[in-house]
Amino acid sequence: GVSLQGGIVHFEGCTIQNNTASNAGLLIASDTTTSLRNTLVCGNTNPGQISGRWTDQGGNYIADTCPDCPGDFDGNDEVNGSDLGLLLSAWGTSNPLFDLDQSGLVSGGDIGLMLSYWGSCQP
């Protein structure tokens, strides 16, 4: 996990995932100014994922469980046209939820991967 003790910190296009920290995936002290944009915080051992005050600058995915079906952005257990629309709405950003190829940018490579996942997420 990440523990912040004072200062000003901005997370953009980051992933804080699957940590076993005792407090949260992201622990923010009261004397710290923190903002998140296009950041994925999920799957950390403690519910809530973030402990402390922070500013939501949009495009974040904060959840106790991480997405387990790549490309299924709307959570309906299927990669389809509505997911493609969501990916296109994040086009050109560094949003890690939509950056399937982890290049740092939502772009053509992500569409290619999404098409390879197309269809039902159930075996």
C-alpha positions as a printed Julia matrix, in Angstrom:
123×3 Matrix{Float64}:
   0.0     0.0     0.0
   0.83    3.68    0.06
   1.14    5.77    3.22
   1.26    9.56    2.88
   2.53   11.65    5.79
   2.31   15.34    4.87
   2.74   17.37    1.72
   0.83   17.62   -1.53
   0.42   14.49   -3.65
  -1.42   14.04   -6.95
  -2.01   10.56   -8.38
  -2.8    10.43  -12.09
  -3.15    7.24  -14.1
  -1.93    5.13  -11.17
  -2.86    1.69   -9.89
  -2.9     0.77   -6.18
  -4.06   -2.83   -6.16
  -4.01   -6.06   -4.14
  -1.98   -4.81   -1.15
  -2.12   -6.33    2.33
  -1.5    -3.09    4.27
  -3.03   -2.98    7.74
  -5.05    0.24    7.24
  -5.95    0.63    3.56
  -4.46    0.49    0.1
  -3.95    4.24    0.39
  -3.5     5.8     3.85
  -3.58    9.61    3.9
  -2.55   11.57    7.01
  -4.6    14.64    7.97
  -1.75   17.03    7.05
  -1.62   15.75    3.46
  -3.41   17.23    0.44
  -4.16   14.41   -1.99
  -5.99   14.23   -5.31
  -6.66   11.34   -7.67
  -7.46   11.37  -11.39
  -7.84    8.33  -13.65
  -6.57    6.11  -10.86
  -7.47    2.51  -10.0
  -7.6     1.6    -6.28
  -9.01   -1.89   -5.7
  -8.52   -5.32   -4.2
  -6.61   -4.12   -1.14
  -7.19   -6.15    2.02
  -9.19   -3.56    3.97
 -12.62   -2.44    2.74
 -12.86    1.19    1.78
  -9.54    1.11   -0.07
  -8.62    4.7     0.94
  -8.31    6.0     4.48
  -8.2     9.79    4.77
  -9.39   12.84    2.84
  -8.74   13.17   -0.86
 -10.1    15.09   -3.86
 -11.75   13.19   -6.71
 -10.67   14.76  -10.0
 -12.6    12.23  -12.08
 -12.07    8.97  -13.92
 -11.22    6.95  -10.8
 -12.23    3.37  -10.05
 -12.34    2.72   -6.29
 -13.74   -0.66   -5.24
 -13.15   -3.52   -2.83
 -12.84   -5.94   -5.74
 -10.92   -5.37   -8.95
 -12.48   -5.98  -12.34
 -11.99   -9.66  -13.2
 -13.15   -9.54  -16.79
 -10.85   -7.32  -18.87
 -12.84   -4.99  -21.09
 -16.14   -5.45  -19.2
 -16.35   -1.87  -17.96
 -20.08   -1.89  -17.16
 -19.93   -5.1   -15.09
 -22.51   -7.15  -17.02
 -20.13  -10.13  -17.52
 -19.88   -9.46  -21.24
 -17.56   -7.36  -23.38
 -19.79   -5.67  -25.93
 -20.74   -2.39  -27.59
 -21.56   -0.56  -24.37
 -18.05   -1.32  -23.1
 -16.59   -0.07  -26.36
 -18.5     3.19  -25.87
 -17.04    3.55  -22.37
 -13.53    2.88  -23.67
 -13.98    5.49  -26.39
 -15.15    8.02  -23.78
 -11.76    7.58  -22.08
  -9.82    7.84  -25.37
  -6.56    9.75  -25.05
  -6.53    9.68  -21.23
  -4.26    7.78  -18.87
  -7.2     6.13  -17.06
  -5.83    2.72  -15.94
  -9.25    1.08  -15.95
  -9.47    1.54  -19.73
  -5.74    1.23  -20.48
  -5.92   -2.51  -21.14
  -2.42   -2.75  -22.66
  -0.91   -0.7   -19.81
   0.83    1.66  -22.22
  -0.08    4.72  -20.14
  -2.6     5.95  -22.72
  -6.04    4.73  -23.81
  -5.48    4.21  -27.54
  -5.66    1.75  -30.45
  -3.87   -1.05  -28.63
  -6.63   -1.07  -26.03
  -9.3    -1.48  -28.7
  -7.34   -4.4   -30.14
  -7.21   -6.1   -26.75
 -10.87   -5.35  -26.1
 -11.83   -7.04  -29.35
  -9.83  -10.12  -28.33
 -11.95  -10.29  -25.13
 -15.24   -9.68  -27.0
 -18.19  -11.75  -25.83
 -19.17  -13.47  -22.61
 -16.79  -13.43  -19.65
 -18.2   -16.72  -18.4
 -16.32  -19.85  -19.52
